[in-house]
Each structure stands twice: as structure tokens, then as C-alpha cells.
Amino acid sequence: MKSENYEKTEQARQAAALKNMFEEKPHSQEWKPMYYLVLFTTPFIQVILAGLALGVPVYAGKVLFNSLSIGLCAGLVAITLLELGKRFIAGKAFKSYYIGKLSTKLKLSVAAFSLASIVMSGFGTPILVKEFSAKPIPPTEAEVLGRIDSTRDAQLAFFLTQQKDATTAANKIHSQNNWKGTTIKEARSNILQLEQQAKAASDSLSTYAARFETERATAWQTAQDEFKAHAAERKNEVENVGWIFALVCLVIEFLFLGAMFWLYDYKYHQYCELEPAKLSKPLTKQSHEAGNEAPSIGFNQEGKIISEGNKLLIICKKSDGSLQAYSKSELSSNISNTKGERKAYFEQMKAKLDKN
């Protein structure tokens, strides 16, 4: 029987587990396992894309230089640089997005690298599937005709044996029953019967030989026709699979960009959760109360929308009653990291800013 202390300990353990499961935690703590999963998945995705994109340079090396090695070496260098550049540019773009400095130049750079990767992997995948998929093996004449020839040889040997045995028996009867080289009357019927058996065997031998030759020719032609049909069907299947994989590569490319964005979103939430005292520099964006100080000159009041460069800001009250100007991204961060009345307040202010 379980002791009372054990039951209390077990209840406390279960209560702690349930509390850990359902209580609200900081974003970085809640999503930490997912962060590591995405972190280690993105290089793996890039390796897959790079491997599939190798089909283009490998095929080019084969066509231009009759060497797969040249295309492979050149492709490894070019695609490695492409994937490293794509990761670097994507990282810069997502960082710039969160600090409000995403330029058209960075957008175009991400689009250019992504388009290059999509084109390389999209065309490379069908080439790899076509070049390295299993090819149908054409039939050989010996393989197709071997069974027919074995049957033919056994059948013809049977008739040859019948013909030989009948002829031998007729000659034996003649040698034993002749008078000065002429078969005696009593033995002629047996000899005639044996000679008819020998002729029937000879006729069957000729008939079967002709039939087997026709079968051989038909079988060989049928095998060639079936192989051609199978090869054409296989070619269509390989082409279809190649382009299906190309579409999958397109999905994987967007999956990579989405994973990179998620990583920077996680890092940005981590940044927002830091205490100001832990930072080496003052925060330009902070959790819960991130924003730009409202100008002290002029008639600024709560809810007023102002322009700063190419960004629109809205003046909101901080928890201490002072005013600060917030951008859309800062309001989104505050909404994610606050709750209750402050959360509803920031949602109201963001809705107002979204209308402008």
C-alpha cells in the first residue's frame, strides 16, 4: 500500500507538471525546442537543395567537356557560394525587417539569390533523375530464344531418334530376310511399316523445324517491341518524377526562407525579453515598452500619428504615464509580450496606426 508521503509527493509532481504545461512562459522559453529543431534543419535543407542543383553543372560538364568530374567540381564551388550567400543575405534582410531598415536593395538581393537557387534546383532535379535513374535493360537474343531453342532441340531429337530407329529396324529385317539382295515376301510388310514410320518421323521433323523457326522470329520481334514500349513508358515516368521533384524543391526553397524568418523572429523575441541592464548598449527596441521617445516640442498627445523618415509612429502612454512613439513592429512586439489591459491598449493603438 502506498504511503501518504508518496502520494503527496506524486500529487505535487503532477501539479508541477501541469503548471509547467499550461502556465504562460516567455516566448524564448516556450519555443526553445522548436528553435533548435529549425536551427539544425536549415543547413540540412540547404544541403538537399545544393545536391539537387548539382544536376545543372554536372550535365553541362558532360555535354561541354565530356567529363562529369569537371561539372561536379565547378558545381560544388558555385553552389556552395550560392547557398552561403543566400543564407547571409536572408539573415541581413530579416534582421533589417525587425529593426525597421529593410531596403528595396535587400529585398531584391534575397529575391535574386532565391530565384537562382530555385532555377538551379528546379532544372537540376529532372536532370539528375534522368541521368542517374535505373535504365531498362534491353533483352538479348540468347535470353529470349534460349527457351525456344531448348524445346526445339528436344523435340527434333525425339523425331530424329524415331526416324533412325525405324530405318535401323527395317535394314535389320532386310539383312535377315533377303534372297540375293531381295526382301522375301513374308518380311516385306514389316519393312514397309517401318519405312512409313521413318517417313512420318522425317515429315514431323521438317514441320517442327519450320514451326520453331517461325516461333523464334516472332518471339524475338515481340521481345524487342515490348522493350521499346517499356522504355518509352519508363522515360515518361522518369520525366514526370523529375518535374514533381522540381516542384518539391520549390516548396523546400520557401520552407528554407520561412525557417530563416522564424529563427530571426525567435531571436528578436529573445532580444525583447532582455533586461536593459543586461545589454551592452541601450535598446532601440525593448520588450513591453519599446519605442522612440515622443518629441518634447510641439503639441503631441496620446494617439497622435507622426512621421519619422519613411515610417509612421503613434504616440502612446507608457506604464509610468509618459509618452513614447511606437512603430508597427514595436507595437506587434508589445502585443506579443504583454497581457491584460496593456495588451488591449497596444492592439487598439496598432489598429489605429494600420488605418494610415
Secondary structure, DSSP 8 states (H G I E B T S, - for coil): ---HHHHHHHHHHHHHHHHHHHS---HHHHTHHHHHHHHHHHHHHHHHHHHHHTHHHHHHHHHHHS-HHHHHHHHHHHHHHHHHHHHHHHHHHHHHHHTT---HHHHHHHHHHHHHHHHHHHHHHHHHHHHHS-------HHHHHHHHHHHHHHHHHHHHHHHHHHHHHHHHHHHHSEETTEE-HHHHHHHHHHHHHHHHHHHHHHHHHHHHHHHHHHHHHHHHHHHHHHHHHHHHHHHHHHHHHHHHHHHHHHHHHHHHHHHHHHHHHHHHHS-GGG-SS--SS-TTT--EE--SSS---TT-EEEETTEEEEEEE-TTS-EEEE-HHHHHHHHHH--THHHHHHHHHHHHHHT-
